[in-house]
Amino acid sequence: MHDTELDPGLTQTLDKARKNILTLVIGNKNYSSWSMRPWVVLSAFDIAFQEILICLDRADTDANIAEYSAAGRVPVLLDGKTAIWDSLAICEYLAEQFPDRALWPQDTTARAVARSICAEMHSGFGGLRSAMSMDIRASYPGHGRTPEAQGDIGRICEIWENCLSQFGHHQFLFGDFSIADAFYAPVVMRFRTYQVSLAPALQAYCDRVAAHPAVARWIAGALAETEVLPGH
């Protein structure tokens, strides 16, 4: 038996690769819808990354997040000394860093619409968020149907119908899986938890999203968690 010494050049290359790997700081998979979005994008497009999970709503949560971002929120993407602390900003950064992966639709019009619906998700749908928070492990059929949430559900269905018919050809929103589908994946989780009744084509879309390997891995991680946050 003998020890094998690595070539110094190879050792340096491996050390550099370890240092350069992306790191995504996230919250609980069962609850953190904003963390889900970039995690699914990274996983769906086979972009190597390591994960740091910070449990939310604990006494040390703020201090733990502050180690990675002064914004005080997750997710945070770390690329060397660069920190990106917003889900949409993270996805845009990844699209720039990995242009060969086609994270956005390649068609100009489709890409513009995809960015628009992601921005709408990013800034809107407060009624749905407040009344029907993401809780993948739970089942609350019929709950959360406030007028504001119902209005948001109607608008989301309109977005999905338009994108699937105009661009998606009844697969994902723009044909191939993209950032747009990742951004609406937490909505799919909510619709499953609260058992929102959908038109057959939209229910089929939800089923395809939930079955996507990246989304399925996130769901499996959520189901394996045992933490229960206050109010759930």
HELIX and SHEET records of a PDB file:
HELIX    1   1 PRO A    8  ASN A   20  1                                  13    
HELIX    2   2 SER A   33  ALA A   44  1                                  12    
HELIX    3   3 THR A   61  ALA A   66  1                                   6    
HELIX    4   4 SER A   87  GLN A   97  1                                  11    
HELIX    5   5 PRO A   99  ARG A  101  5                                   3    
HELIX    6   6 THR A  108  SER A  123  1                                  16    
HELIX    7   7 GLY A  126  ALA A  131  1                                   6    
HELIX    8   8 PRO A  147  CYS A  163  1                                  17    
HELIX    9   9 LEU A  164  GLY A  168  3                                   5    
HELIX   10  10 ILE A  179  THR A  193  1                                  15    
HELIX   11  11 PRO A  200  ALA A  211  1                                  12    
HELIX   12  12 PRO A  213  ALA A  224  1                                  12    
SHEET    1   A 4 PHE A  49  LEU A  53  0                                        
SHEET    2   A 4 LEU A  22  ILE A  26  1                                        
SHEET    3   A 4 VAL A  76  ASP A  79 -1                                        
SHEET    4   A 4 THR A  82  ILE A  84 -1                                        
END                                                                             
